Amino acid sequence: MAAPRVRNHSEDAARLRARRRAEGMTSVEAILHRDDVASLDALKAQLGASSRSEVLRALIAKADRAELSPADVARLSQPSAT
């Protein structure tokens, strides 16, 4: 009898990344203040989302791009942006 195959987490992660790429997904890194991460986590729980990425995709989908401006980005560099 053959020994059971030991799961290789590196292989699992590679398969997951390949599947996501095939679905048109791209991985990005975001540098966020801990308060922003806490907000993401609160929204994740509120929405029943499976990941922070899912929350970010929902926020992007709901954003009114016509209402966003460079001034909104400038406000992020001010101390009380959150």
C-alpha positions in Angstrom: 0.0 0.0 0.0 1.3 3.4 -0.9 1.9 6.0 1.8 -0.5 8.9 1.8 0.7 11.9 -0.1 1.9 14.7 2.2 0.3 18.1 1.2 2.9 20.5 -0.2 1.7 24.0 0.7 4.1 25.5 -1.8 2.4 23.5 -4.6 -1.0 24.4 -3.2 -0.2 28.1 -3.2 1.2 27.9 -6.7 -1.9 26.2 -8.0 -4.1 28.9 -6.3 -2.0 31.7 -7.9 -2.2 30.0 -11.3 -6.0 29.6 -11.0 -6.4 33.3 -10.0 -4.2 34.4 -12.9 -6.3 32.4 -15.2 -9.4 34.2 -13.8 -7.7 37.5 -14.6 -6.7 38.3 -11.1 -3.4 40.0 -10.2 -1.8 40.2 -6.8 -0.8 43.6 -5.5 0.8 44.8 -2.3 -0.7 47.8 -0.5 0.8 49.7 2.3 -2.0 50.7 4.7 -2.2 52.3 8.1 -3.3 49.9 10.9 -6.5 51.9 11.2 -7.3 51.2 7.6 -6.6 47.5 8.0 -8.9 47.5 11.0 -11.6 49.2 8.9 -11.1 46.6 6.2 -11.4 43.8 8.8 -14.6 45.4 10.2 -16.1 45.6 6.7 -15.0 42.0 6.1 -16.9 40.8 9.1 -19.9 43.1 8.4 -20.2 41.9 4.8 -19.3 38.3 5.5 -16.5 38.5 3.0 -14.0 35.8 2.8 -11.0 38.1 2.4 -9.7 41.6 2.5 -9.3 41.4 -1.2 -13.0 40.7 -1.6 -13.8 43.8 0.5 -11.4 45.9 -1.6 -13.0 44.6 -4.8 -16.5 45.5 -3.5 -15.3 49.0 -2.5 -13.8 49.6 -5.9 -17.0 48.3 -7.6 -19.1 50.7 -5.5 -16.9 53.7 -5.9 -18.3 56.6 -7.9 -15.2 57.3 -10.0 -16.8 60.6 -11.2 -16.7 61.8 -7.6 -13.1 61.0 -6.9 -10.5 63.7 -7.4 -6.8 64.4 -6.8 -8.0 66.3 -3.7 -9.2 63.0 -2.2 -5.7 61.5 -2.6 -4.1 64.6 -1.1 -6.3 64.2 2.0 -4.7 60.8 2.6 -1.4 62.4 3.4 -3.0 64.6 6.1 -2.8 63.3 9.7 -6.4 62.5 10.3 -7.2 60.9 7.0 -9.1 57.9 8.5 
